[in-house]
Amino acid sequence: MIRGIGVDIVDLARFTRQVERTPGLIPRLFTEAERGLPVHSLAARFAAKEALIKALGGSAGTTWQEMEIVSDDLGNPGFVVHGALALLLAARNITSVHVTMTHDAGVACAFVVAEGA
């Protein structure tokens, strides 16, 4: 059963300016494994994390570091969740989270579906 859906879009030029202006933004928003990616990939991951928050109806008590986008053997993206976020998903009976991301024409976009019992 679908427990929540979320979508987010990020303007790449604006995101790039924010990252350049605020050097501490990258370590705050992204895990160590995500940080070395190109800015368009970071923007898509930011959109995915925002979309997850929307799918959950909020993220009180969790941090950006508890959401990590990883790729499977075929290159498909997925979330690995840690800490309080993992507990939040369990409390909301969410057993799997699906994510898709894209970037083109100056924007990055992500869509998330949260499924559970």
C-alpha positions as CSV (number, residue, x, y, z in Angstrom):
1,M,0.0,0.0,0.0
2,I,1.3,3.5,-0.8
3,R,1.9,5.4,2.5
4,G,3.1,8.6,0.9
5,I,4.3,10.3,-2.3
6,G,6.6,13.3,-2.7
7,V,8.1,15.3,-5.6
8,D,10.6,18.1,-5.6
9,I,12.3,20.2,-8.3
10,V,15.6,22.2,-7.9
11,D,16.8,25.0,-10.1
12,L,20.4,24.1,-10.9
13,A,21.7,27.6,-11.2
14,R,20.2,28.6,-7.9
15,F,21.5,25.5,-6.2
16,T,25.0,26.1,-7.6
17,R,25.0,29.6,-6.3
18,Q,23.9,28.5,-2.8
19,V,26.6,25.8,-2.7
20,E,29.3,28.3,-3.8
21,R,28.1,31.0,-1.3
22,T,27.8,28.6,1.6
23,P,30.6,26.1,1.8
24,G,29.2,24.3,4.8
25,L,26.0,23.4,2.9
26,I,27.5,20.3,1.2
27,P,28.7,18.6,4.4
28,R,25.3,19.5,6.1
29,L,23.1,18.1,3.3
30,F,25.1,15.1,2.0
31,T,26.8,12.1,3.4
32,E,30.5,11.6,2.9
33,A,29.9,9.2,0.0
34,E,27.6,11.7,-1.8
35,R,29.8,14.8,-1.5
36,G,32.2,14.2,-4.4
37,L,29.5,14.1,-7.0
38,P,29.0,16.8,-9.7
39,V,26.6,19.6,-8.7
40,H,23.8,18.4,-10.9
41,S,23.9,15.0,-9.2
42,L,23.9,16.7,-5.8
43,A,20.9,18.8,-6.8
44,A,19.0,15.7,-7.8
45,R,19.9,14.1,-4.5
46,F,18.7,17.2,-2.6
47,A,15.4,17.0,-4.5
48,A,15.1,13.3,-3.6
49,K,15.7,14.0,0.0
50,E,13.1,16.8,-0.1
51,A,10.7,14.5,-1.9
52,L,11.2,11.9,0.8
53,I,10.4,14.4,3.5
54,K,7.2,15.3,1.6
55,A,6.2,11.6,1.2
56,L,6.6,11.2,5.0
57,G,4.7,14.3,5.8
58,G,7.7,15.8,7.6
59,S,10.9,14.8,9.1
60,A,10.9,16.1,12.7
61,G,13.9,14.8,14.7
62,T,15.8,13.5,11.7
63,T,18.8,14.9,9.8
64,W,20.0,15.2,6.2
65,Q,22.8,12.8,7.0
66,E,20.2,10.0,7.8
67,M,19.1,10.0,4.1
68,E,21.6,8.7,1.6
69,I,21.1,8.0,-2.1
70,V,23.0,4.9,-3.3
71,S,22.9,3.1,-6.7
72,D,22.3,-0.6,-7.1
73,D,24.3,-2.8,-9.5
74,L,22.3,-1.6,-12.4
75,G,22.7,2.1,-11.5
76,N,19.2,2.5,-10.1
77,P,18.9,5.0,-7.2
78,G,17.6,4.0,-3.8
79,F,17.6,5.3,-0.2
80,V,19.7,4.0,2.6
81,V,18.3,5.4,5.9
82,H,19.9,5.6,9.3
83,G,19.2,6.6,12.9
84,A,16.0,8.5,13.7
85,L,14.8,8.4,10.1
86,A,14.9,4.6,10.1
87,L,12.8,4.6,13.3
88,L,10.4,7.1,11.8
89,L,9.8,4.9,8.7
90,A,9.3,1.9,11.0
91,A,6.8,3.8,13.1
92,R,4.8,4.8,10.0
93,N,4.9,1.2,8.8
94,I,7.0,2.1,5.7
95,T,8.9,-0.9,4.5
96,S,10.3,0.4,1.2
97,V,11.0,3.7,-0.5
98,H,11.2,4.1,-4.2
99,V,13.0,7.1,-5.8
100,T,13.7,8.4,-9.3
101,M,15.7,11.4,-10.2
102,T,16.5,13.4,-13.3
103,H,18.3,16.5,-14.3
104,D,18.0,18.4,-17.6
105,A,17.4,21.9,-19.0
106,G,18.6,23.6,-15.8
107,V,16.6,21.7,-13.3
108,A,16.8,18.6,-11.2
109,C,13.7,16.7,-10.1
110,A,12.9,13.7,-8.0
111,F,9.9,11.6,-7.2
112,V,9.5,9.3,-4.1
113,V,6.9,6.7,-3.3
114,A,6.8,5.3,0.3
115,E,5.2,1.8,0.6
116,G,4.2,-0.2,3.6
117,A,1.7,-2.4,5.3
